Amino acid sequence: MATANILLDALAQVLTPEVMLMVFVGVVFGFIIGVIPGLGPVIGIVLLFPLTIAMDPLPAVVLLASVYPAGVYGGSVTAVLINTPGDPSSTVTTFDGYPMTKRGDGVLALGVTLASSIIGGVLSVLALLLIAPPFARIALQIGPSIVFAIGLAGVVILVIVSRGSMLKGLVASAFGLLLSVVGYSSFRGVERFTFGVDYLEQGIPMIPLIVGLFAISEAMMLLYQGGSIEEDKEGSERSPETSPDKNILRRRLQDMNRGILETLRRPASVLRSSSIGIAIGLVPGAGSIVANFVSYYVGRTFSKRGDEFGTGAIEGLIAAESSNNAATAATLIPTLVLGVPGGIAAAILLGVLQLKNIRVGPQLFVETPELAYGVVLALLFANIVMLFVGYSLSSLIKNIVEIRVEIIAPMIVILAILGGFANNFSGIDSIAVIIFGILGFAMRKLGYSPISVVFGFILGPILETYYLRAVQAAGGDQLAVIFAPIPATIIGVAGLVLVYQLISEVKDIRRRVNIGN
């Protein structure tokens, strides 16, 4: 009964005009920031952070928290339409979303993306509301050696689910891991691979790397191929999208509705992917990026049409989108209950609460329960608002895929360069965007995956940090980190799966060669 009264009090605070306005502003701003390549939800939260200094705690946290899920979904829109994730957590969305756009089902893909995102987000909020304390306690017991092992398994999963040669996927992932160690090491106190260049002392910046490898390389690929992003379904016949504006809008709304219904017809996929996102979001540092790849791999394994993943499969898109949005709210569980941020955005929210002199941790639900539950309920409303905002705006943004590449490619390049500049307001970052764009184009032409590079780059610092922490905890014994029972089991299983998949790939190659002869 006491909990019910607290929830009612928290609901009353959330339903005030000020807090609901913050929910709406956060969602709209997050969506807009998300669809701009190079920005994304974290930068959106950073931009709004100064505005929260004079606010009361609840509306301040609600404003920033609402940006997060909307920004992740906005990044998925560009991942679907122009093969450029607005946020790293939308990387896997490109696997099936962009192929759907190229065959003319871009709005259908947006409908699937929207429905999957909303369901995953709502389920994650419910988990945050109901099971935060026990799950956070479990997450706290996960040692650094286990997190390190999970990270290695994540690299294996990436190699398996990435399109193309797994051997090339391994090479690209290793290259990404190598890039991640450039710069000053806080653990060892030395500079690595900087070659005397001041710009590299702080490491290769993530945003110029991601924007260059995805946005610039995609613009170059579009110019190389010609035409438009969306391929005409009817071949030489005129696309039905050239009909009057009213018919175009009606057709797009029908495709959005069909995408939402296709998602609802696959409850098992949505629930499985959301559960994976929630579980991985509980582990500090893992977040929605790891959840993406794990969910995609599991979905492909259990699907009857797993061989269609990567070619525009709806189930593949559901696996990506349900998991990343489920992980967003789940990262707040260790943040609110333990005071351990589950990601960059969660760390900023933690900073806001600290500035407001709010004690974060188990005592938060005792000393200020209305605030704790108010934030959770506000996230629930944020997902509802996101449904209407996404439904209204996503189909309009779809126009960009019908523009000739001679027009859209320069626009992508300009936005990408500006996105790189916005990273540190430095022209050098814009130059880095161009360099990584050329590198990404060359890799794609040679059959190497930029996605693998990005994932290795993001996972590298996590692997290094948790490995060194595990070595310290083991008294300097490096072998103990790998051969402890649980880490050894995780690494062993991942290794066996990788070997099995490589053998299968070799057999497929031999079979195709024999057929050709």
C-alpha positions in Angstrom: 0.0 0.0 0.0 2.8 2.4 0.9 4.4 1.8 -2.5 1.1 2.5 -4.2 0.8 5.8 -2.4 4.3 6.7 -3.4 3.6 5.9 -7.0 0.4 8.1 -6.9 2.4 11.0 -5.4 5.1 10.6 -8.0 2.5 10.4 -10.8 0.9 13.6 -9.5 4.2 15.4 -9.7 4.9 14.1 -13.2 1.5 15.2 -14.5 2.2 18.9 -13.8 2.5 21.2 -16.8 6.2 21.9 -16.1 7.3 18.3 -16.1 5.1 17.2 -19.0 6.5 20.2 -21.0 10.0 18.9 -20.2 9.0 15.5 -21.5 7.8 16.9 -24.8 10.7 19.2 -25.3 13.2 16.4 -24.5 11.6 14.0 -26.9 11.4 16.5 -29.8 14.9 17.8 -29.3 16.3 14.3 -28.9 14.6 13.1 -32.1 16.0 16.1 -34.1 19.5 15.7 -32.6 19.3 12.0 -33.3 18.7 12.3 -37.0 21.7 14.6 -37.5 24.8 12.4 -38.3 27.5 12.9 -35.7 25.4 14.2 -32.9 23.1 11.8 -31.2 21.5 11.6 -27.7 24.6 12.0 -25.6 25.5 15.3 -27.4 21.9 16.3 -27.1 22.0 15.8 -23.3 25.3 17.7 -23.1 23.8 20.7 -25.0 20.7 20.9 -22.7 22.7 20.2 -19.5 23.4 24.0 -18.8 19.7 24.7 -18.9 19.0 22.3 -16.0 21.2 24.2 -13.5 18.4 26.5 -12.4 15.7 23.9 -12.5 14.2 21.8 -9.8 15.5 18.2 -9.6 12.6 16.4 -11.2 12.0 18.5 -14.3 15.8 18.8 -14.8 16.4 15.0 -14.8 13.2 14.4 -16.8 14.3 16.8 -19.5 17.6 15.1 -20.0 16.3 11.6 -19.6 13.6 12.2 -22.3 16.3 13.1 -24.8 17.9 9.7 -24.5 15.3 7.3 -26.0 14.2 9.8 -28.5 17.8 10.4 -29.6 18.4 6.7 -30.0 15.3 6.3 -32.2 16.3 9.4 -34.2 19.7 7.8 -34.9 17.9 4.7 -36.1 15.9 6.8 -38.6 19.1 7.8 -40.4 20.5 4.3 -40.0 17.4 3.0 -42.0 17.3 5.8 -44.6 20.9 6.6 -45.4 22.9 3.8 -43.8 24.3 6.2 -41.2 23.5 5.6 -37.5 23.1 8.8 -35.6 24.3 7.0 -32.5 26.6 3.9 -32.2 23.7 2.0 -30.6 21.9 2.1 -33.9 24.7 0.4 -35.8 23.0 -3.0 -36.1 19.9 -1.2 -37.4 21.7 -0.6 -40.7 22.1 -4.4 -41.3 18.4 -4.8 -42.3 16.9 -1.3 -42.2 19.0 0.1 -45.1 18.4 -2.9 -47.4 14.7 -2.4 -46.9 15.0 1.3 -47.8 17.0 0.4 -51.0 14.2 -1.9 -52.2 11.6 0.7 -51.5 10.3 -0.3 -48.1 11.9 2.6 -46.1 8.7 3.8 -44.4 7.8 0.2 -43.6 11.2 -0.2 -41.9 10.6 3.0 -40.0 7.2 1.6 -38.8 9.0 -1.5 -37.5 11.7 0.6 -36.0 9.3 2.8 -34.2 7.1 0.0 -32.8 10.1 -2.0 -31.7 11.7 1.0 -30.0 8.5 1.9 -28.1 7.9 -1.6 -26.9 11.5 -2.1 -25.9 11.5 1.2 -24.1 8.3 0.6 -22.2 9.3 -2.9 -21.1 12.6 -1.4 -19.9 10.9 1.3 -17.9 8.7 -1.4 -16.3 11.8 -3.3 -15.4 13.3 -0.2 -13.9 10.1 0.3 -11.9 9.6 -3.2 -10.7 13.0 -5.0 -10.4 15.6 -2.3 -10.1 17.0 -3.1 -6.6 17.4 -6.9 -7.0 18.8 -6.7 -10.5 21.2 -3.9 -9.6 22.5 -6.0 -6.7 23.2 -8.9 -9.1 24.9 -6.6 -11.6 27.2 -5.3 -8.8 28.4 -8.8 -8.2 29.7 -9.2 -11.7 33.5 -9.0 -11.5 35.8 -7.3 -14.0 37.1 -10.6 -15.4 33.5 -11.6 -16.4 32.9 -8.3 -18.1 36.1 -8.7 -20.0 35.1 -12.2 -21.1 31.7 -10.9 -22.2 33.5 -8.2 -24.2 35.6 -10.8 -26.0 32.4 -12.8 -26.7 30.9 -9.6 -28.1 33.8 -9.4 -30.7 33.0 -13.0 -31.8 29.3 -12.2 -32.1 30.1 -9.2 -34.2 32.3 -11.2 -36.6 29.5 -13.8 -37.0 26.6 -11.4 -37.6 28.5 -9.0 -39.9 27.9 -9.4 -43.5 30.7 -10.7 -45.8 33.8 -12.7 -44.9 34.2 -13.6 -41.2 38.0 -13.5 -41.7 37.8 -9.9 -43.0 35.5 -9.2 -40.1 38.1 -10.4 -37.7 40.8 -8.2 -39.4 38.5 -5.1 -39.3 37.6 -5.7 -35.6 41.3 -6.1 -34.7 42.0 -2.8 -36.6 39.3 -1.1 -34.5 40.8 -2.5 -31.3 44.2 -1.2 -32.4 42.8 2.3 -33.1 41.2 2.3 -29.6 44.6 2.1 -27.8 46.0 5.2 -29.5 46.7 8.0 -27.0 47.6 8.4 -23.4 47.0 5.4 -21.2 45.8 6.4 -17.7 46.6 3.0 -16.4 50.2 2.7 -17.6 51.0 6.4 -17.8 52.4 6.3 -21.3 51.5 7.6 -24.7 50.9 4.9 -27.4 51.0 5.2 -31.2 50.8 9.0 -31.1 54.0 9.4 -33.3 54.5 12.9 -31.7 51.2 14.2 -33.0 49.5 16.3 -30.4 46.0 15.6 -31.8 46.4 11.9 -31.0 47.4 12.4 -27.3 43.8 12.1 -26.1 43.1 9.3 -28.5 41.2 9.1 -31.7 37.9 10.9 -31.2 34.9 8.7 -31.5 32.5 11.0 -33.3 34.8 11.9 -36.3 35.7 8.2 -36.7 32.0 7.1 -36.7 30.7 9.9 -38.9 33.6 9.5 -41.4 33.4 5.7 -41.7 29.6 5.8 -42.1 28.4 9.1 -43.5 31.3 10.2 -45.7 31.9 6.7 -47.0 28.2 6.2 -47.7 28.1 9.5 -49.7 31.0 8.3 -51.7 29.3 5.0 -52.4 26.2 6.8 -53.5 28.1 8.9 -55.9 29.9 5.9 -57.2 26.6 4.0 -57.8 24.5 6.9 -59.0 20.7 7.1 -59.1 19.0 7.5 -55.7 19.2 5.7 -52.4 15.8 4.0 -52.9 15.7 1.5 -55.8 12.6 1.5 -57.9 10.6 -1.6 -57.2 9.1 -1.7 -60.6 12.4 -1.5 -62.5 12.0 0.9 -65.4 8.4 1.8 -64.4 7.7 5.1 -62.7 7.7 4.9 -58.9 4.2 5.3 -57.3 5.7 8.0 -55.1 5.5 10.4 -58.0 1.7 10.6 -57.5 0.1 13.6 -55.9 1.2 14.7 -52.4 -2.0 13.5 -50.8 -1.6 10.0 -52.2 2.0 9.9 -51.2 1.2 10.8 -47.6 -1.6 8.2 -47.5 0.7 5.6 -48.9 3.4 6.4 -46.3 1.0 6.3 -43.4 -0.2 2.9 -44.7 3.4 1.7 -44.8 4.0 3.0 -41.2 0.9 1.2 -40.0 1.9 -2.0 -41.8 5.4 -1.8 -40.2 3.8 -1.4 -36.7 1.5 -4.3 -37.3 4.3 -6.5 -38.6 6.1 -5.9 -35.3 3.1 -6.7 -33.2 2.7 -10.0 -35.1 6.1 -11.1 -33.8 5.8 -10.8 -30.0 8.4 -13.5 -29.4 11.1 -11.6 -31.2 10.2 -8.3 -29.5 10.1 -9.9 -26.0 13.3 -11.8 -26.5 15.2 -8.9 -27.9 13.9 -6.5 -25.2 14.8 -8.9 -22.5 18.4 -9.2 -23.8 18.6 -5.4 -23.9 17.4 -5.1 -20.3 19.7 -7.7 -19.0 22.8 -6.3 -20.7 21.8 -2.7 -19.9 22.1 -3.7 -16.2 25.8 -4.3 -16.6 27.7 -1.0 -16.2 29.7 -0.2 -19.3 28.0 -2.7 -21.6 25.0 -0.7 -22.7 22.9 -0.7 -25.8 25.9 -1.3 -28.3 26.7 -4.7 -26.9 23.0 -5.5 -26.4 22.5 -4.8 -30.2 24.9 -7.4 -31.4 24.0 -10.0 -28.8 20.3 -9.6 -29.6 20.9 -9.7 -33.3 23.0 -12.9 -33.0 20.4 -14.6 -30.8 17.6 -13.5 -33.1 19.3 -14.9 -36.2 20.0 -18.1 -34.4 16.5 -18.8 -33.2 14.7 -17.4 -36.3 13.3 -19.8 -38.9 14.5 -17.3 -41.5 17.9 -16.6 -40.0 19.6 -16.8 -43.4 17.6 -13.7 -44.5 19.1 -11.5 -41.7 21.2 -8.8 -43.3 19.2 -8.6 -46.5 16.2 -6.6 -45.1 14.6 -9.0 -42.6 11.9 -7.5 -40.4 12.9 -9.8 -37.5 16.5 -8.6 -37.8 15.3 -5.0 -37.5 13.2 -5.9 -34.5 16.2 -7.6 -32.8 18.3 -4.4 -33.2 15.7 -1.8 -32.2 14.0 -3.6 -29.3 17.3 -4.3 -27.7 18.9 -0.8 -27.9 15.9 1.0 -26.6 15.4 -1.6 -23.8 19.0 -1.1 -22.8 18.6 2.7 -22.6 16.3 2.8 -19.5 18.0 -0.3 -18.1 21.3 1.6 -17.8 19.5 3.9 -15.2 19.0 0.9 -12.9 22.6 0.8 -11.6 22.7 4.6 -11.8 19.7 5.3 -9.6 20.0 2.3 -7.2 23.8 2.0 -6.8 25.1 5.3 -8.0 27.1 3.5 -10.7 26.4 5.0 -14.1 25.5 2.5 -16.8 26.7 4.6 -19.6 27.7 8.2 -20.7 24.2 9.6 -20.7 23.4 8.0 -17.3 26.6 9.5 -15.9 25.4 13.0 -17.0 22.1 12.4 -15.2 24.0 11.3 -12.2 25.9 14.6 -12.3 22.6 16.5 -12.4 21.4 14.8 -9.3 24.6 15.4 -7.5 24.5 19.1 -8.4 21.0 19.2 -6.8 22.4 17.6 -3.6 20.4 14.4 -4.2 22.0 11.3 -2.7 22.0 8.6 -5.4 22.0 5.0 -4.4 19.7 2.6 -2.4 18.8 5.6 -0.2 17.3 7.4 -3.1 14.2 5.2 -3.0 14.0 5.8 0.8 14.8 9.5 1.2 13.3 10.9 -2.0 11.1 8.1 -3.5 8.8 10.6 -5.3 11.8 11.8 -7.3 13.1 8.3 -8.1 9.7 7.0 -9.2 8.9 10.3 -10.8 11.8 9.9 -13.2 10.7 6.4 -14.1 7.1 7.4 -14.8 8.3 10.3 -16.8 10.3 7.9 -19.0 7.1 6.0 -19.6 5.4 9.1 -20.8 8.5 10.0 -22.9 8.0 6.7 -24.8 4.4 7.5 -25.4 5.2 11.0 -26.7 7.9 9.5 -28.8 5.3 7.3 -30.5 3.4 10.3 -31.7 6.5 12.3 -32.6 8.1 9.4 -34.5 4.8 8.6 -36.3 4.3 12.2 -37.4 7.9 13.0 -38.5 9.6 9.8 -39.6 7.6 9.4 -42.9 8.2 13.0 -43.8 12.0 12.6 -43.4 11.7 9.7 -45.8 11.8 12.2 -48.7 15.6 12.2 -48.5 15.9 8.7 -50.0 14.2 9.9 -53.2 16.6 12.7 -53.9 19.2 12.2 -56.6 22.6 11.3 -55.1 24.2 14.3 -56.8 22.1 16.4 -54.4 21.9 14.2 -51.2 25.5 13.1 -51.1 26.9 16.7 -50.8 24.3 17.3 -48.1 25.4 14.2 -46.2 29.0 15.4 -46.5 28.3 18.9 -45.2 26.3 17.5 -42.2 29.0 15.0 -41.5 31.8 17.7 -41.5 29.7 20.0 -39.3 29.0 17.0 -37.0 32.7 16.4 -36.7 33.4 20.1 -36.1 30.7 20.1 -33.3 32.6 17.4 -31.5 35.2 19.9 -30.1 34.6 22.9 -32.3 37.8 22.0 -34.0 38.6 22.1 -37.7 41.0 19.2 -37.2 38.0 17.0 -36.3 36.4 17.9 -39.6 39.6 16.9 -41.4 39.6 13.6 -39.4 36.0 13.0 -40.6 37.1 13.2 -44.3 40.2 11.0 -43.7 38.1 8.3 -42.0 35.5 8.7 -44.8 38.1 7.9 -47.5 39.3 5.0 -45.4 35.7 3.7 -45.0 35.1 3.9 -48.7 38.2 1.9 -49.4 37.3 -0.7 -46.9 33.8 -1.2 -48.3 35.2 -1.5 -51.8 37.6 -4.2 -50.6 34.9 -6.1 -48.6 35.9 -5.0 -45.1 33.2 -3.8 -42.7 33.4 -0.3 -41.2 30.9 -1.6 -38.6 33.5 -4.1 -37.3 36.1 -1.3 -37.0 33.7 0.9 -35.0 32.6 -1.9 -32.7 36.2 -2.9 -32.0 37.1 0.8 -31.4 34.2 1.2 -28.9 34.8 -2.1 -27.2 38.6 -1.7 -26.9 38.7 0.7 -23.9 36.1 -1.4 -22.1 38.2 -4.6 -22.7 41.4 -2.9 -21.6 39.9 -1.3 -18.5 38.2 -4.4 -17.2 41.2 -6.6 -18.0 43.5 -4.4 -16.0 41.1 -4.2 -13.1 40.8 -8.0 -13.1 44.6 -8.3 -13.1 44.8 -5.9 -10.1 42.1 -7.9 -8.3 44.0 -11.1 -9.0 47.2 -9.7 -7.5 48.9 -9.3 -10.9 48.2 -12.8 -12.1 47.2 -12.3 -15.7 46.4 -16.0 -16.3 43.9 -16.0 -13.5 41.8 -13.5 -15.4 41.3 -15.8 -18.3 41.2 -19.2 -16.6 38.8 -18.3 -13.8 35.8 -20.7 -14.1 33.1 -18.3 -15.4 35.4 -16.2 -17.8 37.0 -19.4 -19.1 33.6 -20.8 -19.9 32.4 -17.7 -21.7 35.6 -17.4 -23.7 35.7 -21.1 -24.5 32.1 -21.1 -25.8 32.7 -18.0 -27.9 35.9 -19.6 -29.3 34.1 -22.9 -30.2 31.2 -20.9 -31.9 33.7 -18.9 -33.9 35.7 -22.0 -35.0 32.4 -23.7 -36.0 31.3 -20.7 -38.0 34.7 -20.4 -39.8 34.6 -24.1 -40.7 31.0 -23.6 -42.1 32.2 -20.7 -44.1 35.1 -22.7 -45.6 32.7 -25.5 -46.5 30.4 -23.0 -48.2 33.2 -21.6 -50.2 34.4 -25.0 -51.4 30.8 -25.9 -52.3 30.4 -22.8 -54.4 33.8 -23.5 -56.1 32.8 -27.1 -56.9 29.4 -25.9 -58.3 31.2 -23.3 -60.5 33.5 -26.0 -61.9 
